[in-house]
Amino acid sequence: MARIGIAGAGLLGRLLAWQLAGTHEVTVFDPANGPQARSDGRGPAAFTAAGMLSPLAELDNSGPAIAALGWRSMVLWREITDELSQPDTFRTLGSLLVAHGSDLGAAQRVLARLAQAPDLAGVVQTPQRLDRAALAALEPAIDPRLHAWLLPGEGQILPLQVLPALCAAAPRVRWRWQHTVASVAPGRIVLDDGSEQRFDLAIDVRGTGARPDLPVRGVRGEVVWLQAPGVPLHRPVRLLHPRHRVYIVPRPGDHIVIGASEIESEDRSPVSLRSAVELMAAAQSVMPELAEARIVHLETNLRPARPDNEPRIDTEDGLLRINGLYRHGWLLAPALAQDALAALGLPAAPLRGFPPPVPEGGHSLRPGEARSATVLDQASAHVDLC
Ligand SMILES: Cc1cc2nc3c(=O)[nH]c(=O)nc-3n(C[C@H](O)[C@H](O)[C@H](O)COP(=O)(O)OP(=O)(O)OC[C@H]3O[C@@H](n4cnc5c(N)ncnc54)[C@H](O)[C@@H]3O)c2cc1C
């Protein structure tokens, strides 16, 4: 059993803590007050995320490696949500691409890129054109005049349910809420009050909070929560539009989340009037019945991105860093976590999924580095079990 310290209780932090808790002594540090989402949208990007699992649609923004990780993660999410006894938080009903007639040219260019989807471990998915009747059968609230394509196999996860569930399913983990990490080094986590904790393995999954240890930036995203009783929506929908790439995602309780904007800014201030108007107008052009929906709240957050917008796993003795999950963290996290743990030779929860790659010269834990109790261990005031 190794002593493992994790900086960051966002998506990766919770996933890793849950996977490692069965076989290791795990401590997690995060500045948040506790495991739940904050009403102002601060905290992990993971809480704000739409939760679309779109390996095919993301080919429009990224390469085949992301798609391959995504398809693997889809298999893992099924196992994870089953293990968490939350099977309803993960669905693979496919997703839809839609376009207005006037934007068909731009849509065709996107579709041509997606049509080149690589054959990944026997998973070959390409967009399927839907006629009016097929669209009405799948999604009756979508304007039937729109052009529509089904992306089979794509999925959706419910972040607001899965994040607390991961935490609750790992009761042996020491969740140190209200603890901000200043730096992470091999076998060492230093808090912002200068105190230091020693571990066999230190894991840095602080997302945008990992600076200056890592060259990450935040990319602003904005979402609008609507409540729309009686307006059916079963799967994520993306509007292919030259300017407004809006997505519309169903959530429990008659809720619908609209999102889009990707702004190169770390501004966490509230959603601008222009963004809100554009998002909602575009969404209403897809689903006219949203006109009577109620605006529940608006939220902004920052996607953690590296300079090349690619995710990255860095390992060395006593240290693991994963960052740069950018706009597809939910899509990638399980496969990245699996690869990282395999590279370190760490046994984790028995998830099957696709077999992880055989580690090549992976770094293992340096034995005997762990120190016993520190000041933090005695400071139980901020320990919060999920
Ligand atoms: C608007 C929006 C929509 C999105 N939609 C999707 C989507 O549909 N599908 C998809 O796959 N992905 C989506 N994403 C991306 C996804 O949310 C992120 O890629 C993912 O959350 C990254 O996971 P992470 O664990 O690296 O970071 P985070 O989830 O951001 O977690 C980082 C954690 O580190 C903690 N932390 C920060 N600083 C410190 C510190 N100094 N000390 C200790 N802890 C610290 C934070 O409090 C947080 O808990 C979206 C993101 C946004 C913002």
The ligand as a MOL file (V3000), in Angstrom:
LIG
                    3D

  0  0  0     0  0            999 V3000
M  V30 BEGIN CTAB
M  V30 COUNTS 53 58 0 0 0
M  V30 BEGIN ATOM
M  V30 1 C -18.3290 25.2990 -20.2490 0
M  V30 2 C -17.6080 23.9830 -20.3270 0
M  V30 3 C -18.1860 22.9270 -21.0310 0
M  V30 4 C -17.5300 21.7040 -21.1310 0
M  V30 5 N -18.1640 20.6800 -21.7650 0
M  V30 6 C -17.5460 19.4880 -21.8710 0
M  V30 7 C -18.2020 18.3910 -22.5060 0
M  V30 8 O -19.3480 18.5100 -22.9450 0
M  V30 9 N -17.5340 17.2030 -22.6190 0
M  V30 10 C -16.2730 17.0430 -22.1340 0
M  V30 11 O -15.7180 15.9520 -22.2980 0
M  V30 12 N -15.6450 18.0550 -21.4790 0
M  V30 13 C -16.2410 19.2640 -21.3490 0
M  V30 14 N -15.6190 20.2920 -20.7030 0
M  V30 15 C -14.2180 20.1280 -20.2880 0
M  V30 16 C -14.0590 19.4420 -18.9350 0
M  V30 17 O -14.9100 20.0140 -17.9760 0
M  V30 18 C -12.6030 19.6060 -18.4750 0
M  V30 19 O -11.7300 19.1930 -19.5000 0
M  V30 20 C -12.3270 18.7710 -17.2220 0
M  V30 21 O -13.1420 19.2210 -16.1720 0
M  V30 22 C -10.8680 18.8610 -16.8120 0
M  V30 23 O -10.6910 18.0350 -15.6840 0
M  V30 24 P -9.5390 18.3150 -14.6320 0
M  V30 25 O -9.7190 17.3490 -13.5200 0
M  V30 26 O -8.2340 18.3950 -15.3420 0
M  V30 27 O -9.8360 19.8200 -14.1400 0
M  V30 28 P -11.0280 20.3560 -13.2460 0
M  V30 29 O -12.2520 19.5410 -13.4380 0
M  V30 30 O -11.1270 21.8190 -13.5160 0
M  V30 31 O -10.5110 20.1320 -11.7570 0
M  V30 32 C -9.3830 20.8170 -11.2660 0
M  V30 33 C -9.4650 20.7980 -9.7370 0
M  V30 34 O -8.2580 21.3230 -9.2050 0
M  V30 35 C -8.5920 22.1550 -8.1110 0
M  V30 36 N -7.5280 23.1110 -7.9020 0
M  V30 37 C -7.2350 24.2250 -8.6250 0
M  V30 38 N -6.1920 24.8740 -8.0750 0
M  V30 39 C -5.8280 24.1480 -6.9960 0
M  V30 40 C -4.8150 24.3050 -6.0170 0
M  V30 41 N -3.9650 25.3330 -6.0670 0
M  V30 42 N -4.7080 23.3750 -5.0350 0
M  V30 43 C -5.5540 22.3060 -4.9990 0
M  V30 44 N -6.5270 22.1070 -5.9000 0
M  V30 45 C -6.6530 23.0240 -6.8820 0
M  V30 46 C -9.8960 22.8270 -8.5410 0
M  V30 47 O -10.6070 23.3340 -7.4120 0
M  V30 48 C -10.6120 21.6480 -9.1900 0
M  V30 49 O -11.3500 20.9320 -8.2350 0
M  V30 50 C -16.2580 21.5270 -20.5390 0
M  V30 51 C -15.6980 22.5690 -19.8050 0
M  V30 52 C -16.3560 23.7840 -19.6970 0
M  V30 53 C -15.7470 24.8970 -18.8880 0
M  V30 END ATOM
M  V30 BEGIN BOND
M  V30 1 1 1 2
M  V30 2 1 2 3
M  V30 3 2 2 52
M  V30 4 2 3 4
M  V30 5 1 4 5
M  V30 6 1 4 50
M  V30 7 2 5 6
M  V30 8 1 6 7
M  V30 9 1 6 13
M  V30 10 2 7 8
M  V30 11 1 7 9
M  V30 12 1 9 10
M  V30 13 2 10 11
M  V30 14 1 10 12
M  V30 15 2 12 13
M  V30 16 1 13 14
M  V30 17 1 14 15
M  V30 18 1 14 50
M  V30 19 1 15 16
M  V30 20 1 16 17
M  V30 21 1 16 18
M  V30 22 1 18 19
M  V30 23 1 18 20
M  V30 24 1 20 21
M  V30 25 1 20 22
M  V30 26 1 22 23
M  V30 27 1 23 24
M  V30 28 2 24 25
M  V30 29 1 24 26
M  V30 30 1 24 27
M  V30 31 1 27 28
M  V30 32 2 28 29
M  V30 33 1 28 30
M  V30 34 1 28 31
M  V30 35 1 31 32
M  V30 36 1 32 33
M  V30 37 1 33 34
M  V30 38 1 33 48
M  V30 39 1 34 35
M  V30 40 1 35 36
M  V30 41 1 35 46
M  V30 42 1 36 37
M  V30 43 1 36 45
M  V30 44 2 37 38
M  V30 45 1 38 39
M  V30 46 1 39 40
M  V30 47 2 39 45
M  V30 48 1 40 41
M  V30 49 2 40 42
M  V30 50 1 42 43
M  V30 51 2 43 44
M  V30 52 1 44 45
M  V30 53 1 46 47
M  V30 54 1 46 48
M  V30 55 1 48 49
M  V30 56 2 50 51
M  V30 57 1 51 52
M  V30 58 1 52 53
M  V30 END BOND
M  V30 END CTAB
M  END
